[in-house]
Amino acid sequence: MKCAECSSEMRVQKATHEKPYHFERCGLDNVFLAGIDLHICDRCNFAYPIIPRIQDLHRTIASILIEKRAALEGQEIRYLRKWIGMEAQAFAEILGLRPEHLSKVENGKLPLGAAAERLTRVYAMTYKQKMEFGEISERLPRVQRTKDARTRRANLPHRCQFRGNRWRVEEEAKAA
């Protein structure tokens, strides 16, 4: 495979648990992938990942966010909104917010209220995963609203490992 940046030949390297691929294109700062092939250009350092079953990966990431015990951050709310395929204006209306307010939430300038956050999680579960109410009740976490819980758990990296034919969530890295 030739590099799209400099046309040099690229080498293939496997992303590992020790050296995962930082999946920035998903819009989240803390998602890392292992078990995928990376085409790497040694000349310009361009890396092109080959991500199998990407829809399953996005579903896995959404499940991590939906079941997260700490409050959702703005970029995580944006990820869930885009994952279910909603425009910001329509999503703001569902949450009972002005579009400007949702924009500030998604950009990390304002927190989302507890009720709107739970509605975001429930909507994501019912809309994309087609869960029944009983299953939602079991899987929906009690969101920890303390500052310590938010700080301690919010930015832990999520590592997704592609093994066999499916995506699995690896243990979250321990806080430093």
C-alpha positions, 0 to 999 in steps of 0.5 A: 500500500502506498502512502496517501501523503508522500507515495512511499511504500507503507509497512504493516504493524499490529496495534497491541495492548502495549502500543495501541492505536489512538482512535481520535477520529471517533471524536473522543480523546480516550479511545485506544484500539488494539488488535488492528492492522496499521499501515505506517509510512516510515518516511512521513509517519502517516498511519492508516488504520484498518478497522474491521467491523467499525459499526460494532466498534461504534456500538461498543464505544456507545455501550461504554458511554451509556453504562459509564458510572461518572457523568458524561462529558460534552464530547461523549454526549456529542458522540452518542448524539451522532451515533444515533444519527440526530442533528443537534437541533432535534436532539436539543429539542428532545432534551428540552434545551436550546440548541445553543445550550447543547452546543455549550454542553458538547464543547465542555463549557456547561454541564448537562443536568442529571435528568437530561443526561439520563434521558440521553443514555436512555434514548441512546439505548432504546433508539439504537440498541432497541432495549426493553425497559427492564433491561434499561433499568438494569444497565443504566448506572446511577451516575455519580455526581460528586466531583471526586467521582467525575474527576477520578473516572471521567478521563480513563482511557477505553481500550477496545481489542479486536479478537477473533471476529468481534470487539471486546472492551479491555480493562480501563487503565488505572488512574495515575 
